Amino acid sequence: MLCIATEVMNGFAMRNTKTKQPAAECHSQRFVECMDLLTRIASRLAEHQKRQRAEPNDWGYAGDLGRVSEQLAYVLAALGDRSAVDAKGLEY
């Protein structure tokens, strides 16, 4: 089977792209989406910190951030920086 390089997409990209578009355009759109998510994460972290300050003895907040920091370590590794997963002893 022959494939034209510009038309080949991995399965993840294919499932999440409704129409064929240039890779640069797709990257640009996803970059904007990622930046929006990071902004929203920062906002939710600030709100989480306010709630924790109101209940300083509630270990649930620390537990929440333990899970979040692991997930963020995996995100960082997916972008080429394994330092956080390695520091946490996570498998990647």
C-alpha positions, 0 to 999 in steps of 0.5 A: 500500500502506498501512502502520500506523506502529507495525507498520513495521520496517526490514529489519534489525530484522525479521530480528533480531526473532522476534516483533512487539514494541513499539519501546521494548521492543526498544530496551531489550533491545538496549541491555542486549545492547550494554552486555553486549558493551561489558563483554565488550570491556573484559575482552578488551582488558584480557586483550589488554594483559596478553598484549602486555606479556608479548611487548612486541616483537610487533607483532601486538597493535598491529595487532589494536588498529588494526583494533579501534579502526577498528571502534569508530570506526564504532560511535561514528559509528553512534550519532551521533558522527563525530569518530573516523571523521573523525579517522582519515580513514575513510569513513563 
